């Protein structure tokens, strides 16, 4: 599990797409099934991977500041709202909400990039 988490951290720091969902899927394979228990660790580890990646990209001078600021604000709001949602919903409802959100985001991204 440690090696799998290392790979997820590298992937999350470089690309980041759906790494939190991947973490929870991998942890489920290793026996952790309660979404409410997985969520705090997921948030912490995704934040750590992103923080390290941003530090590396800043050191390399490869960051466009305006899009980065936009993503920072969106990620902070999404993280806060997601954490609040985990307090309201039970595990089954949370799984449905996460699945529905991922489906919607995938469709929006697909339609956006198909028309470019």
HELIX and SHEET records of a PDB file:
HELIX    1   1 UNK A    2  UNK A   14  1                                  13    
HELIX    2   2 UNK A   19  UNK A   29  1                                  11    
HELIX    3   3 UNK A   35  UNK A   60  1                                  26    
HELIX    4   4 UNK A   65  UNK A   88  1                                  24    
HELIX    5   5 UNK A   91  UNK A  114  1                                  24    
END                                                                             
